[in-house]
Amino acid sequence: ISSIHILDPLPMKGPELGVQADDIEPPEIEQEPKQEVLENKDVVVQRVHIDGLGRTKEDLLTYEIAGVFRAKNLIDVMRKSHEARQKLLRLGIFRKVNVVIDTSRGEDALPNGLDVTFEVTELRRMTGSYNTMVGNNEGSMVLGLKLPNVFGRAEKLTFQFSYGTKETSYGLSFFKPQPGNFERNFSVNVYKVTGQFPWSSLRETDRGVSAEFSFPVWRTSQTLKWEGVWRELSCLARTASFAVRQESGHSLKSSLSHAMVIDTRNSSILPRQGGLLKIHQVSVYISDPHLNLVPTPLTDVLSASLWGGLLLPIGDKPTSIADRFYLGGPTSIRGFSMYSLGPQSEGDYLGGEAYWAGGLHLYTPLPFRPGRGGFGDLFRTHFFLNAGNLCNLNYGEGPQAHLKKLAECIRWSYGLGIVLRLGNIARLELNYCIPMGVQSGDRICDGVQFGAGIRFL
């Protein structure tokens, strides 16, 4: 072996925390006749070098490259070197990482000894970004300033300002991972968010601080979060109902939440196989589980989704309009206007303390497959059936009465349309909807409805 240079440089991209493993293509190992010989030939990795370090502490990287020393043959060395490179990129502190495998040299070099060198290029001390983002039927401009690797162990300080059609926010956050276990991390955030909710004639300004601890348990991702918020609610229009005016004013909120996620999908946008289970519990009074299953890995994909939530007030104090659930719109129960289901007063929607929503979807390729193998593969034909309900509960009654109320006056809709996948970030939908089970006070969108967002029922 003279020298092997594997794994072409990969520029940094992906989410804030670094490059996801799904974004990195596995190395293609040429199937040569000598591969079997290389696999059977024992080798010893004698040294691992990391070239290009500046402010990064070497002890942080020791955990990420430790697996290379356990390789027993050349193919295994290449495979474990690639895995180590993925881990280094995931830290979000390097712009690119190259790997060079060479025979060992020097007086103590073994005949079958190898040296592995990681050539890294660190990110600059400060980086800026300008992005446009699409949320659930809204868009925003985002300006960001990031200081990666602040103290040399993959810490990150981020300032972000967002100006959108319905929401304006800015915040400062600090992120700290545990060396050797990137999924176990801690973050602190200070923020201010101002949002408009025209379906309720409500404007909300939140000033808050939060602390979050994430960690893996078996195949799940767990997150514990504490949040303290100073909330200011005001009317968005002079025509706001009396019920909304009653909610106006200042209040303080402190919450403790826990989230558990199991995600085996091959893609977060239009997956073809796998499933998602998310259970989110806030303090002692909110439970908000989400279940999404995609059972078939075929070209035609059948998807089933189920959402549900329950808000339980503490003591005699009623729940706030800012905490209640809202339902309806192109990202949930299609065929209805945005968040325009359930309890309302003088045309303002007040949200509900309990809800459920389910969806059955069939995604198929476009007829006659135009643009197959290229741009046309980003589109899917979409057939859907949605159903759900949103209401308030009388907590003096038993669980059977609650279930009976949730089963009454079910809104549902069906239709078909076209879906466009925007990378692995968001998607657009253009559907023809037929709403059914419409109740008094509901606002419908009978016919063509457009939706853009990240999270869809």
C-alpha positions in Angstrom: 0.0 0.0 0.0 1.5 3.4 -0.9 -1.2 5.9 0.0 -5.0 5.9 -0.1 -6.9 9.2 -0.2 -10.6 8.6 0.3 -13.8 10.5 0.9 -13.8 13.7 -1.2 -14.4 17.0 0.7 -18.0 17.6 1.6 -19.0 21.3 2.2 -20.9 22.0 5.4 -24.7 22.1 4.9 -27.8 20.9 6.6 -29.3 21.9 10.0 -27.8 24.3 12.5 -26.1 21.5 14.6 -24.0 20.3 11.6 -24.4 17.8 8.8 -26.9 15.0 9.2 -25.8 11.5 8.4 -28.5 11.2 5.8 -26.9 14.1 3.8 -23.6 12.3 3.5 -23.3 9.7 0.8 -21.5 6.5 1.8 -18.2 5.9 0.1 -18.3 3.7 -3.0 -15.7 1.0 -2.6 -14.7 -0.5 -5.9 -15.3 -4.2 -6.2 -12.0 -5.4 -7.4 -10.8 -9.0 -7.5 -8.3 -8.2 -4.7 -11.0 -7.0 -2.3 -11.3 -10.4 -0.7 -7.6 -10.5 -0.2 -7.6 -7.0 1.4 -10.5 -8.0 3.7 -8.6 -11.1 4.9 -5.3 -9.4 5.4 -4.8 -8.3 9.0 -3.6 -4.7 9.5 -2.9 -2.5 12.5 -3.7 1.1 12.8 -0.7 2.5 14.6 -1.3 6.2 14.4 -4.1 8.6 13.8 -3.2 12.2 13.0 -5.5 15.3 12.8 -4.0 18.1 10.7 -5.4 21.6 10.5 -6.6 22.1 14.1 -6.6 25.7 15.4 -8.8 26.4 18.4 -10.4 22.9 18.6 -9.3 20.9 21.6 -7.9 17.5 20.7 -9.6 15.6 23.5 -13.0 16.4 21.9 -12.0 14.6 18.7 -10.5 11.6 20.5 -14.0 10.2 21.1 -15.0 10.6 17.5 -12.0 8.8 15.9 -11.6 6.0 18.5 -13.3 3.4 16.3 -10.5 3.6 13.7 -8.1 1.9 16.0 -10.4 -1.1 16.2 -10.3 -1.9 12.5 -8.8 -5.3 11.6 -8.4 -5.1 7.8 -8.0 -2.5 5.1 -11.7 -2.4 4.1 -12.7 -2.1 7.8 -10.2 0.8 8.1 -11.8 2.6 5.2 -15.3 2.0 6.6 -14.5 3.2 10.1 -12.6 6.2 8.8 -15.7 7.2 6.9 -17.8 6.8 10.0 -15.3 8.9 11.9 -15.5 11.6 9.2 -19.3 11.7 9.5 -19.0 12.2 13.2 -16.5 15.0 12.8 -18.7 16.8 10.2 -21.7 16.4 12.5 -20.0 18.5 15.2 -20.6 21.5 13.0 -17.1 23.0 13.6 -15.4 21.9 10.3 -16.0 23.1 6.8 -14.5 20.0 5.3 -12.7 16.8 6.3 -10.5 14.6 4.2 -9.0 11.2 5.1 -5.7 9.8 4.0 -4.6 6.2 4.7 -0.9 5.4 4.3 1.6 2.7 5.4 3.3 3.3 8.7 6.8 4.7 8.6 9.5 5.1 11.2 11.6 2.8 13.3 8.6 1.2 15.1 6.6 0.7 11.9 5.0 -2.7 11.5 4.9 -4.5 8.2 1.1 -4.4 8.3 0.9 -1.0 10.1 -1.2 1.9 8.8 -1.3 5.6 9.6 -4.7 7.4 9.2 -4.7 11.2 8.8 -7.7 13.4 9.0 -7.2 16.7 7.2 -9.7 19.2 8.6 -10.6 22.8 7.8 -12.2 24.7 10.7 -15.1 27.1 10.2 -14.4 30.8 10.7 -14.9 32.1 14.2 -18.0 34.0 13.1 -20.3 33.2 10.3 -23.5 35.0 9.0 -26.4 33.7 7.1 -29.5 35.0 5.3 -32.3 32.6 4.5 -36.0 32.6 3.6 -38.1 30.0 5.5 -41.5 28.5 4.9 -43.6 27.5 7.9 -47.2 26.3 8.1 -48.7 28.6 5.5 -46.4 31.5 6.2 -43.0 32.8 5.1 -40.2 34.7 6.8 -36.8 36.2 6.3 -34.1 35.0 8.7 -30.9 36.7 9.5 -28.4 34.8 11.6 -25.0 35.3 13.3 -23.2 32.2 14.6 -20.0 31.7 16.6 -19.2 28.0 16.2 -16.8 26.2 18.5 -16.6 29.1 20.9 -14.5 27.4 23.6 -13.0 24.7 21.4 -15.4 21.8 22.3 -18.2 22.2 19.7 -20.1 24.8 21.7 -22.1 27.3 19.6 -23.5 30.7 20.3 -26.2 31.8 17.9 -28.2 35.1 17.4 -31.2 34.9 15.0 -33.6 37.6 13.8 -36.7 36.5 11.9 -39.2 38.8 10.1 -42.3 37.1 8.7 -45.8 37.6 7.4 -47.3 36.7 10.8 -44.4 36.6 13.2 -41.3 38.6 14.2 -38.7 37.2 16.6 -35.2 37.4 17.8 -33.2 35.2 20.1 -29.8 34.3 21.6 -29.0 30.7 22.2 -26.0 28.7 23.6 -25.5 25.0 22.6 -23.2 22.6 24.4 -22.8 18.9 23.4 -21.3 16.2 25.6 -17.9 15.1 24.2 -18.2 11.6 22.6 -22.0 11.7 22.6 -23.3 14.5 20.4 -27.0 13.4 20.9 -26.6 14.3 24.6 -26.5 18.1 24.7 -27.6 21.1 26.6 -28.9 24.5 25.4 -30.1 27.8 26.8 -32.2 30.3 24.9 -33.3 33.9 25.5 -35.9 35.2 23.0 -38.7 37.6 22.1 -41.5 36.6 19.7 -44.4 38.7 18.4 -47.1 36.8 16.4 -50.4 37.7 14.9 -53.3 35.2 14.9 -56.1 36.7 12.6 -58.4 33.8 13.1 -58.7 34.8 16.8 -58.2 38.6 16.3 -55.2 38.2 18.7 -51.7 39.5 18.9 -49.2 37.8 21.3 -45.8 39.0 22.4 -43.7 36.4 24.4 -40.4 37.3 26.2 -38.8 34.2 27.6 -35.9 32.1 28.6 -35.6 28.3 28.3 -33.2 25.5 29.1 -33.2 22.2 27.2 -31.5 18.9 27.8 -31.6 16.2 25.0 -30.4 12.7 25.4 -30.9 9.3 23.7 -32.5 6.3 25.4 -32.4 3.0 23.4 -33.9 3.9 20.1 -35.7 7.1 21.3 -34.7 10.7 21.5 -35.7 12.3 24.8 -35.9 16.1 25.5 -36.5 17.8 28.9 -37.3 21.5 28.7 -38.1 24.3 31.2 -39.5 27.6 29.9 -40.4 30.8 31.6 -42.4 33.3 29.6 -43.8 36.8 30.1 -46.8 37.0 27.8 -48.7 40.0 26.5 -52.0 39.4 24.7 -53.8 42.2 22.8 -56.5 42.6 20.3 -55.5 42.6 16.6 -58.6 44.5 15.5 -61.2 46.8 16.9 -63.8 44.2 15.9 -62.3 41.6 18.3 -64.9 39.8 20.3 -65.5 40.3 24.0 -64.2 36.8 24.8 -60.8 37.8 23.2 -60.8 41.2 25.0 -61.2 39.3 28.3 -58.0 37.4 27.6 -55.9 40.6 26.9 -53.2 41.7 29.3 -50.0 40.5 30.8 -49.3 37.1 32.4 -46.4 34.9 33.5 -46.1 31.3 32.5 -43.7 28.6 33.7 -43.7 25.2 32.1 -41.8 21.9 32.2 -42.1 19.6 29.2 -40.9 16.3 28.0 -40.8 14.9 24.5 -40.0 11.4 23.2 -39.5 10.8 19.5 -39.0 7.5 17.6 -38.3 8.3 13.9 -37.4 5.5 11.5 -38.5 7.3 8.3 -36.1 7.5 5.4 -37.1 11.1 4.8 -38.9 13.7 7.0 -40.7 15.1 3.8 -42.7 12.6 1.8 -41.2 9.4 3.3 -41.5 6.1 1.5 -40.9 3.9 4.5 -40.6 4.0 8.2 -42.7 5.6 10.9 -42.7 8.6 13.4 -44.0 8.5 17.0 -43.8 11.7 19.0 -45.2 12.1 22.5 -45.0 15.6 23.9 -46.0 16.3 27.5 -46.0 19.9 28.9 -45.9 20.4 32.7 -48.7 18.2 34.2 -51.5 19.4 32.1 -50.8 19.0 28.4 -50.4 15.8 26.5 -49.8 16.2 22.7 -48.9 12.9 21.0 -48.4 12.6 17.2 -48.2 9.3 15.3 -47.3 9.0 11.7 -46.9 5.7 9.9 -45.7 5.0 6.3 -45.9 1.2 6.0 -45.0 0.6 2.3 -41.7 1.1 0.6 -43.3 1.0 -2.9 -43.6 3.7 -5.5 -47.2 4.2 -4.4 -47.1 5.2 -0.7 -49.9 4.8 1.7 -49.5 7.0 4.8 -51.6 7.2 8.0 -51.3 10.0 10.7 -52.9 10.5 14.1 -52.6 13.6 16.3 -54.2 14.3 19.7 -54.0 16.6 22.6 -55.5 17.3 26.0 -55.2 20.5 28.1 -56.0 20.2 31.8 -56.1 23.4 33.9 -54.5 23.5 37.3 -56.9 24.6 40.0 -59.9 26.8 39.3 -58.1 29.1 36.9 -59.3 28.8 33.3 -57.0 28.0 30.5 -55.5 30.8 28.4 -56.4 31.3 24.7 -52.7 31.2 24.0 -52.3 27.7 25.3 -55.3 26.0 23.7 -55.2 23.8 20.6 -56.3 25.0 17.1 -57.4 22.9 14.2 -58.2 23.3 10.5 -56.4 24.5 7.4 -54.2 23.1 4.6 -51.7 21.5 7.0 -54.3 19.7 9.2 -58.0 19.2 8.3 -57.9 20.2 4.7 -61.0 21.9 3.2 -61.4 24.2 6.2 -59.9 27.7 6.7 -56.7 28.1 8.9 -57.5 27.2 12.5 -61.2 27.9 11.9 -62.8 24.9 13.7 -64.4 24.6 17.1 -65.4 27.1 19.8 -65.7 30.7 18.6 -67.2 34.0 19.7 -68.4 36.7 17.2 -66.2 35.2 14.5 -63.1 34.9 16.6 -61.9 31.3 17.2 -61.0 30.6 20.8 -59.3 27.2 20.5 -60.2 24.0 22.4 -58.9 22.1 25.4 -59.0 18.7 23.6 -58.7 17.6 20.0 -57.9 14.7 17.7 -57.1 14.5 14.0 -56.4 11.7 11.7 -55.4 11.4 8.1 -55.1 8.7 5.4 -53.1 9.6 2.4 -52.1 7.9 -0.9 -49.1 9.4 -2.8 -48.4 8.2 -6.3 -46.1 9.4 -9.1 -47.5 11.9 -11.6 -49.5 10.4 -14.5 -47.3 9.3 -17.4 -44.2 10.2 -15.2 -43.1 13.5 -16.9 -39.5 14.5 -15.9 -38.8 11.0 -14.6 -35.3 10.8 -13.0 -35.2 14.5 -12.6 -37.4 17.4 -11.6 -40.6 15.4 -12.1 -39.6 13.1 -9.2 -40.1 16.0 -6.8 -43.9 15.9 -7.5 -46.5 13.4 -6.2 -50.2 13.0 -6.8 -52.0 13.2 -3.5 -55.3 11.5 -2.5 -56.4 12.2 1.1 -59.1 11.6 3.7 -58.9 13.8 6.9 -61.1 13.8 10.0 -61.0 15.4 13.5 -62.7 17.3 16.2 -61.8 20.2 18.6 -63.9 21.0 21.7 -63.8 22.0 25.4 -64.5 19.4 28.1 -66.5 19.5 31.4 -63.9 18.1 33.7 -66.5 17.1 36.3 -67.6 14.4 33.9 -65.9 11.0 33.4 -63.6 9.8 30.6 -66.5 8.2 28.8 -68.3 11.5 28.5 -65.2 13.1 27.2 -64.7 10.5 24.5 -68.4 10.8 23.6 -68.0 14.6 23.1 -64.9 14.1 21.0 -66.8 11.7 18.8 -69.7 14.1 18.2 -69.8 16.6 15.3 -66.8 15.2 13.5 -65.5 17.3 10.7 -64.0 15.5 7.8 -62.9 16.1 4.2 -61.5 14.4 1.2 -60.0 15.3 -2.1 -56.9 15.1 -4.3 -54.1 17.3 -5.5 -50.4 17.7 -6.2 -47.5 17.8 -3.7 -44.1 19.3 -4.4 -41.1 18.4 -2.1 -38.7 21.2 -1.4 -35.5 19.3 -0.6 -35.8 17.6 2.8 -37.1 20.7 4.5 -40.7 21.5 3.5 -43.4 20.8 0.9 -46.1 22.6 -1.0 -49.6 21.2 -1.6 -52.3 22.3 -4.1 -55.4 20.3 -3.4 -59.1 20.2 -4.5 -61.0 19.7 -1.2 -64.5 18.7 -0.4 -65.3 19.5 3.3 -67.9 17.4 5.1 -69.4 17.4 8.6 -69.4 21.2 8.7 -70.7 22.7 11.9 -72.2 26.1 12.6 -69.4 28.7 12.9 -66.9 26.7 10.9 -65.2 28.4 8.0 -64.7 26.2 5.0 -62.5 26.4 1.9 -64.5 24.4 -0.6 -62.5 23.8 -3.8 -58.9 24.6 -4.4 -56.7 25.1 -1.4 -52.9 25.9 -1.2 -50.7 24.8 1.7 -47.0 25.3 2.5 -45.2 24.0 5.6 -43.1 21.5 7.4 -45.5 19.5 9.5 -48.6 18.1 7.8 -51.4 15.8 9.0 
